[in-house]
Every structure is written in structure tokens, then in C-alpha cells.
Amino acid sequence: MISKQKILECVPNFSEGRDAVKIEAIADAIRSVYGAHLLHIDISPAANRTVMTFAGEPEPVIEAAFRAIKKAGEVIDMRTQEGVHPRIGATDVCPLVPLANMTMDEAIACAGILGSRVGKELNIPVYLYEHSASKLHRRALPDIRKGQYEGFEAKISHPDWLPDYGPAVFTPATGATVIGARDILVAFNISLTTQEVSKANYIADRIRERGYFKTEDGKKVRVPGLLPKLRAIGWYMADYETAQVSMNLIDYRITSPLTVWNTCKAVAAEASTDLVGSEVIGLIPESCLIETGTYVYLKEMQKVPDDKEILIQKAITYLGLDKVKPFEAQAKILEHALEHAGLI
């Protein structure tokens, strides 16, 4: 990614997807910081969750993230919040991603600055994760979230789960927040031709890196999953009236959307279901779509066109990215969004 400036991306996930006034208030908090460019807003009413993506130089991005977390704590009351997506707080997770002219160590330092401010000034318990994690067992987000908001009052008092910053007590209104530096992640959901969540769980169990447990001779045995660097759960998505496999591609260079789609299709057949289409939550690197488009053209025509836009359109069709909701390449592709904002 070519840029003359440092570019830090922030992708906070807020536990609100139904109240447009609250969502806009959080977005305005980000917009209020000069140099922080709000690239995209992804809202899911059923998940009751909103993902915002913004980027810029590190200092304004950190300030915008702080203001957004502050505003979310003011407008979202976790005591009445509910939704299908796992969560532990009003700002559930706030990742910082170094995109250009930054090292991961610099992003880790930025996460520390943000986490410290949130803990001290907002009195919100903060957990550091991924590359920022202070302890190995707190690196993976699902491990921190285990028990969710409802179980956090008991969890936070355990010595292994004292927060990195902020009060070591349960804060009912705001919950806790997870902050950390990480690599680019692709949030990728696949809708199925069924409403049976058990079938979505069957697929998720078999494809995710951690796999699943089965009982053999009275003992629990872990069965490894098919795809590395993949996290997956199954749920019912009322927005589309289908069961979904909801996934995080932790390293899309190792396990890409193309690989996930093809693997899901094969495993779905075992569960007597099929794939309707997919959706990307937030933004997706252009290379993911180029890979898919190239694969399809080589399979169908044994040659690849020089036109990048043709490959992207072929990828959108193959992955069904426009089947469950509209997919606008200019708005959803990371590089396009950064270029539009004048960052690259």
C-alpha cells in the first residue's frame, strides 16, 4: 500500500445496531476529529451491532477512537442491550491496524496509549488482545469474550482476568472493552439455504481452526478444523431470515474468502444445505477479490483478463456478495475507500 504518510486503521465494534440516533452520535464523535477519515459504517439490526472503519495518521485516529468509545458509553446501556453477536461492552472491541509506513510495534504503542486513556478517564475496564496482549491466554478475542457481558461480573474478579487498564470491577452500564493492535482481518459471513442454526454450527465446527469436541470412549477429544487462521460460529440472522456461518479470517493470505467459500460449500453438502451468498462486514482488501476472479476465469476460460474491474465483478458474483445485500465495490474495497479519502 503506497502512501507518503503513516496510516493507522481503526475498526471499532459497537453494541448498537437499531437506534439510528445513537449510531450517528458515535459516528459524529469520529468525524469531529480533523484527520480521522470515516471510511465505512456497517449496521446489523439483528446482531444489534455496528462496525465503523476509519483511518488516518496515528494521533487523530487515537483521539477519534477515544471520543467514539466515550460517546458509546454515554448512549449505549448494556443492561438493556441484546443481540445475537457475542459482546462484553458498549464498545465491544477496538482494533488498531497499521496499514502504511507503520510497524506493528508502533501500533501496539498506540493501543497502549488508547487503552490507558479509556481506563483512566472513562473508568471502563480494558483488555489488550492480539499483538498487544499482556498474557498469552488473552490474545484471542473469543477467549476474552467467553461468558459474554452476562458472565463478566464473575469473570473480572478472577486473577487471570483482571483488566490491563481501568477498574477491576464490573461496570454494568458500559461493560468492558477490548483494545489491541492486529493485522488486517476479513469479517466474512455466509448465508445458507436453511434457517436451521444446527447446520450452520455443523459447518462452523468443521472449518474453524479450533475445530470441535467429540466424545470417544467416554472422553472428550478435540477434532482439528479444516482451515487455519479462521474463527467461525453459527447463528440465525433475522436480517436475512437465514442461518449464517459468521467468520473472521485472521490472515486472509493463508485462508482467503475464496478458500472459505469453497470449503463451506463442500461441508454444507454434508449437512444437506447450500450457500445463498455472502457478506463482508466492514472493508475487504482488493487482493481477495482479484484472487477469486482469477480463479473463476482460469476455471471457466483458461485465461485471465487484464481488466481488474472485470475480475472484481466476477468475484462478487462467484462469492454471492450481492445476493443477501448490495455490494458496492467502491465503498467496500479497502484500497478504494482509502483512495477516496485521499490517504493513498
C-alpha positions in Angstrom: 0.0 0.0 0.0 1.7 3.2 -1.2 1.4 6.3 0.9 3.7 9.2 2.0 2.1 9.3 5.4 1.6 6.8 8.2 -1.8 5.2 8.0 -3.4 3.6 11.1 -6.8 2.0 10.7 -9.3 1.6 13.5 -12.3 -0.8 13.3 -14.4 -0.4 16.5 -17.4 -2.7 17.0 -20.3 -1.1 18.9 -23.1 -2.9 20.6 -25.9 -1.0 18.9 -27.4 -1.7 15.5 -31.0 -0.5 15.9 -31.1 3.1 17.1 -30.0 5.4 14.2 -29.7 8.4 16.5 -27.2 6.6 18.8 -25.2 5.3 15.8 -25.0 8.7 14.3 -23.9 10.2 17.6 -20.9 7.8 17.7 -20.1 8.4 14.0 -20.2 12.2 14.7 -17.7 11.7 17.5 -15.3 10.2 15.0 -16.0 12.9 12.4 -15.3 15.6 15.0 -11.5 14.8 14.8 -9.7 16.5 12.0 -7.5 13.9 10.2 -9.6 10.9 11.1 -11.4 9.8 8.0 -14.6 7.8 8.5 -14.5 5.2 5.6 -17.4 3.0 6.2 -20.3 2.1 8.6 -21.8 -1.4 8.7 -25.0 -1.8 10.7 -26.8 -5.1 11.6 -30.1 -4.7 13.4 -30.4 -8.5 14.2 -26.8 -8.6 15.6 -27.5 -5.3 17.3 -24.1 -4.2 16.3 -22.4 -1.6 14.2 -18.8 -1.7 12.8 -17.2 1.6 11.9 -14.0 1.9 9.9 -11.8 5.0 10.0 -8.2 5.7 9.2 -5.5 8.4 9.2 -2.3 9.5 10.9 -2.0 7.8 14.3 -2.6 10.8 16.6 -6.0 11.8 15.2 -7.1 8.1 14.9 -6.3 7.5 18.6 -8.2 10.7 19.5 -11.2 9.7 17.3 -11.3 6.2 18.8 -11.3 7.6 22.4 -14.1 10.0 21.5 -16.1 7.2 19.9 -15.7 4.9 22.9 -16.7 7.8 25.2 -19.8 8.5 23.2 -20.7 4.8 23.0 -20.5 4.6 26.8 -22.9 7.5 27.1 -25.6 6.4 24.6 -25.5 2.6 25.0 -26.7 0.9 28.2 -25.5 -2.7 28.3 -28.1 -3.5 31.0 -30.8 -3.5 28.3 -28.8 -4.5 25.3 -29.3 -7.8 23.5 -28.4 -9.3 20.1 -27.0 -12.5 18.6 -23.4 -11.3 18.3 -21.1 -12.1 21.2 -20.2 -9.0 23.2 -18.9 -7.7 26.5 -19.4 -4.0 26.3 -20.8 -0.9 24.6 -17.6 -0.7 22.6 -17.0 -4.4 22.4 -13.7 -4.4 20.6 -11.5 -1.6 19.2 -8.7 -2.9 17.0 -5.9 -0.7 15.5 -4.3 -1.9 12.2 -1.1 -0.5 10.8 -1.7 -0.1 7.1 1.2 2.0 5.7 4.6 3.2 6.9 4.0 1.8 10.4 5.3 -1.2 12.2 3.2 -3.5 14.4 5.3 -2.3 17.4 4.1 1.3 16.7 0.5 0.1 16.5 1.0 -1.7 19.8 2.2 1.5 21.4 -0.9 3.3 20.0 -3.1 0.7 21.5 -1.4 1.2 24.9 -2.0 4.9 24.8 -5.7 4.5 23.9 -6.2 1.7 26.4 -4.7 3.7 29.2 -6.8 6.8 28.5 -10.0 4.7 28.3 -9.3 3.0 31.6 -8.2 6.2 33.4 -10.5 8.8 32.0 -13.7 6.8 31.3 -13.4 4.2 34.1 -14.0 1.3 31.6 -12.2 -2.0 32.2 -9.8 -2.5 29.2 -8.3 -5.8 27.9 -5.4 -5.8 25.5 -5.6 -8.5 22.8 -3.8 -9.9 19.7 -0.3 -8.4 19.3 -1.0 -6.1 22.3 -1.9 -8.9 24.7 -0.2 -8.9 28.0 -0.7 -12.6 28.5 -0.9 -15.5 26.1 -4.4 -16.7 27.2 -5.8 -13.2 26.5 -4.5 -12.9 22.9 -7.6 -14.4 21.2 -10.8 -12.3 21.3 -13.2 -15.3 21.8 -11.3 -16.2 24.9 -11.7 -12.7 26.4 -15.4 -12.7 25.4 -16.2 -16.1 26.8 -19.1 -15.8 29.2 -20.1 -12.5 27.4 -21.4 -9.5 29.2 -23.8 -11.5 31.4 -20.9 -13.5 32.8 -18.4 -10.7 33.2 -19.2 -9.7 36.7 -17.9 -13.1 37.9 -15.1 -13.2 35.4 -13.5 -9.9 36.1 -12.8 -10.7 39.7 -10.7 -13.8 38.7 -6.9 -13.2 38.9 -6.4 -14.4 35.3 -9.0 -11.8 34.1 -8.1 -8.6 35.9 -8.2 -5.9 33.2 -5.0 -4.3 31.8 -6.4 -0.8 32.4 -9.3 0.7 34.3 -11.2 -0.5 37.3 -11.1 -4.2 38.2 -14.8 -4.2 38.9 -17.9 -4.8 36.7 -19.3 -1.7 35.2 -23.0 -2.6 34.3 -23.8 0.3 32.0 -20.7 0.2 29.8 -19.3 -3.3 30.3 -15.7 -3.8 29.3 -13.7 -3.0 26.1 -11.1 -4.9 24.2 -8.3 -2.9 22.5 -5.3 -4.0 20.6 -3.1 -4.0 17.6 -3.8 -6.6 14.9 -3.3 -7.4 11.3 -5.9 -6.8 8.6 -8.9 -9.1 9.3 -11.7 -10.0 6.9 -15.1 -10.4 8.6 -17.0 -12.7 6.2 -20.5 -14.2 6.7 -22.1 -16.9 4.6 -25.9 -17.3 4.4 -27.3 -20.8 4.0 -30.4 -22.1 2.3 -31.8 -23.1 5.7 -33.0 -21.5 8.9 -31.6 -24.3 11.0 -28.8 -23.0 13.2 -27.6 -26.5 13.9 -26.5 -26.8 10.3 -24.6 -23.5 10.5 -22.9 -24.8 13.7 -22.0 -28.1 11.9 -20.2 -26.1 9.2 -18.6 -23.7 11.7 -17.3 -26.5 13.9 -15.6 -28.3 11.0 -14.0 -25.4 9.2 -12.7 -23.2 12.1 -9.1 -23.7 13.1 -10.0 -24.7 16.7 -12.3 -27.4 15.4 -14.8 -29.1 17.8 -15.0 -31.7 20.5 -16.5 -35.1 20.1 -16.8 -38.0 22.6 -14.8 -41.2 22.1 -14.8 -43.9 24.7 -16.4 -41.6 27.3 -13.7 -38.9 26.8 -13.8 -35.5 25.0 -11.5 -35.4 22.0 -10.7 -32.3 20.0 -11.1 -32.6 16.3 -9.0 -30.0 14.4 -10.7 -27.8 11.9 -10.1 -27.7 8.2 -8.9 -24.1 7.8 -6.0 -22.3 9.7 -6.4 -18.7 10.8 -10.2 -19.0 10.8 -12.7 -18.4 13.5 -16.4 -19.3 13.0 -19.7 -19.6 14.7 -23.2 -20.4 13.5 -26.2 -18.2 14.2 -29.6 -17.2 12.8 -29.6 -13.9 11.1 -33.0 -12.4 11.2 -32.0 -9.6 8.8 -32.0 -12.2 6.0 -34.1 -14.9 7.6 -31.4 -17.5 7.1 -28.9 -19.4 9.2 -25.4 -18.0 8.8 -21.8 -19.1 9.3 -20.2 -16.0 10.7 -16.4 -15.9 10.3 -13.2 -13.9 11.0 -10.4 -14.5 8.6 -7.5 -13.8 10.8 -5.0 -14.0 8.0 -6.6 -13.8 4.6 -3.3 -14.5 2.9 -3.4 -18.0 4.5 -7.2 -18.6 4.4 -8.9 -16.4 1.8 -12.6 -15.8 1.2 -12.3 -18.0 -1.9 -10.9 -20.9 0.2 -13.6 -20.3 2.8 -16.4 -20.2 0.3 -15.3 -23.4 -1.5 -14.8 -25.3 1.8 -18.1 -24.1 3.2 -19.9 -25.3 0.1 -18.4 -28.8 0.4 -19.1 -29.1 4.1 -22.6 -27.6 3.6 -23.4 -30.5 1.3 -22.6 -32.9 4.2 -25.3 -31.1 6.2 -27.8 -31.2 3.3 -27.8 -27.5 2.7 -26.2 -25.0 0.3 -24.9 -21.5 0.2 -27.1 -18.5 -0.7 -24.5 -15.8 -0.7 -22.0 -13.9 1.5 -21.4 -10.5 3.0 -18.3 -8.7 4.2 -18.6 -6.7 7.4 -16.5 -3.6 7.1 -14.0 -3.5 4.3 -12.1 -6.1 2.3 -8.6 -6.0 0.7 -8.8 -5.8 -3.1 -6.5 -8.8 -3.5 -9.1 -11.1 -2.0 -11.5 -10.3 -4.9 -8.7 -10.4 -7.5 -7.8 -13.9 -6.3 -11.4 -15.1 -6.6 -11.9 -13.5 -10.0 -8.7 -15.0 -11.3 -9.7 -18.5 -10.0 -13.1 -18.3 -11.8 -11.7 -17.1 -15.1 -9.0 -19.8 -15.1 -11.6 -22.4 -14.3 -14.1 -21.2 -16.9 -11.9 -19.9 -19.7 -8.3 -20.9 -19.0 -7.2 -17.2 -19.4 -7.4 -14.1 -17.2 -8.4 -10.6 -18.5 -6.1 -7.7 -17.8 -9.0 -5.5 -16.5 -9.0 -5.6 -12.7 -12.6 -4.4 -12.5 -13.8 -7.4 -14.6 -12.1 -9.7 -12.1 -13.7 -7.9 -9.2 -17.2 -8.2 -10.7 -16.6 -11.9 -11.4 -15.6 -12.4 -7.7 -18.7 -10.6 -6.5 -20.8 -12.9 -8.5 -19.0 -16.1 -7.5 -19.0 -15.3 -3.8 -22.6 -14.1 -3.9 -21.6 -10.8 -2.3 -24.6 -9.1 -3.9 -27.1 -11.9 -3.0 -28.0 -11.0 0.6 -27.5 -7.3 0.4 -26.0 -4.8 -2.1 -22.2 -4.8 -2.5 -20.7 -1.6 -3.9 -17.0 -2.2 -4.8 -16.0 1.5 -4.4 -17.4 1.6 -0.9 -16.4 -1.9 0.3 -12.9 -2.4 -1.0 -10.3 -1.1 1.4 -7.9 0.4 -1.1 -10.8 2.2 -2.9 -12.1 3.7 0.4 -8.6 4.9 1.3 -8.1 6.4 -2.1 -11.4 8.2 -2.0 -10.4 9.6 1.4 -7.1 10.9 -0.1 -5.0 8.7 2.1 -3.3 6.8 -0.7 
